[in-house]
Structure formats: C-alpha cells, structure tokens
Amino acid sequence: MNRRYFHKFRAKQTELDGIKFASKKEAHGYEIQKARQAAGEVLFFIRQTSFHLPGGVRYVCDFTTFDADGTVHFLDYKGMKTESYKAKKRMVEALYPVEIEEL
C-alpha cells in the first residue's frame, strides 16, 4: 500500500542542493544564508546545531551563522510554535549563553 506522509502542521518537506529540509520555510532560510554568505555578510553557517538539555532532551536549531563582523547567531525558522518548542527554547537560553532568533 502506498501511503503518503503528512506532517502534523502541514509542513512540506523540501529538497535543495541535495539536502532535505523539514519545511519550505527552513529551505528558504537556507537560501537566505547562502545568499548572505555569497555577499560576504556571513563567513559560514552550520545546519541543525544540537543543544543537549537535562533528562536526555535535545533541542535542534535550524542554523548557526558566523557573521563577518564576528557575531554568532542561532536561527530557527518556525511556522508553528508548540509548547514543547517554547519550553526547550527557554531551557536552552537559560543553560547556554545564547539567544535563539525566531524567523
């Protein structure tokens, strides 16, 4: 039987440059970071940065960018902000010296 997978929040899995993204919004964020890198604003960026939290919980941020001016940004492209996401984000920001930027 051929079953189609549907994301519970209707996110459409998208592929760019041979990379599978969980949503169109995240794929668009990838395109933005690539353009910023080509323009020299971003030296480089990392996808899917993990933060380990108490109780074996893990929070995964969409992108970490290392800007030309020396700043580092943690970016998360969110369509639906679940209670679980909000709790994990608060925990990351309390335990690590970072601020997650929601786009």
Secondary structure, DSSP 8 states (H G I E B T S, - for coil): -------TT----EEETTEEESSHHHHHHHHHHHHHHHTTSEEEEEEEEEEEEGGGEEEEEEEEEEETTS-EEEEE--SS--HHHHHHHHHHHHHSS--EEE-
